[in-house]
Amino acid sequence: MSFAEVTCWSRFPLCLYDIDDLGAGVVFQAMKVHPQIWLSGLVLENPFHAPAA
């Protein structure tokens, strides 16, 4: 792997929530702050996103 390949990667933070530990209600509320979600290996626009006022 060359330096050029490494610098071209997209980087973004990934917040992980364990639904078994936190419960569905907490995870659903946490999802509202994220414009995109990762579901089953896909990055998707989050239909539940509620932008800050």
N, C-alpha and C positions, 0 to 999 in steps of 0.2 A: 504494500500500500504506500503510495507516495504522499508527500506533504500536501499537494494540491487536492488529492482525494479527501484527506482528513479535513481540510479547511472548507470544503464545499458542503459538508454535512449540515443539515438543519439541526439546531439545538433548541429544545424547549423543555421547560420543567414538566414533570409528570407527578401529579398528586395521586397517591394510592389510598383508597379507602376499602377497608375490609367490612363488607356488609354483615358478616357473621359476628364480628366484634362490636360494631357500632349500631347495627339495626338499620332497616330500610329507611325509616324516617330521617335519621341523621344524615345518611348518605344522600338522600334525595335533596335535603336542604343544602348540603355542601355542593351538589352538582349545579345549583342555581348560580354560583359565582364563576363558573367556568364556561367560556363561550364555545369550547370544543370539548368533546369527550372521546375516550378511547374505549371502544366496545367490540369485543371479539376480534381484536387485532386491527380494527379500522379506526381512523381518526374521523369523527363525524361532527357536524355542527350540532350544538346542543339546543334542542327546541325548548328546553326549560330554562335557558339562561335568562337571568333578570339583571340587566346592567344597573350599575349604581346610579342613583339619581343625582 
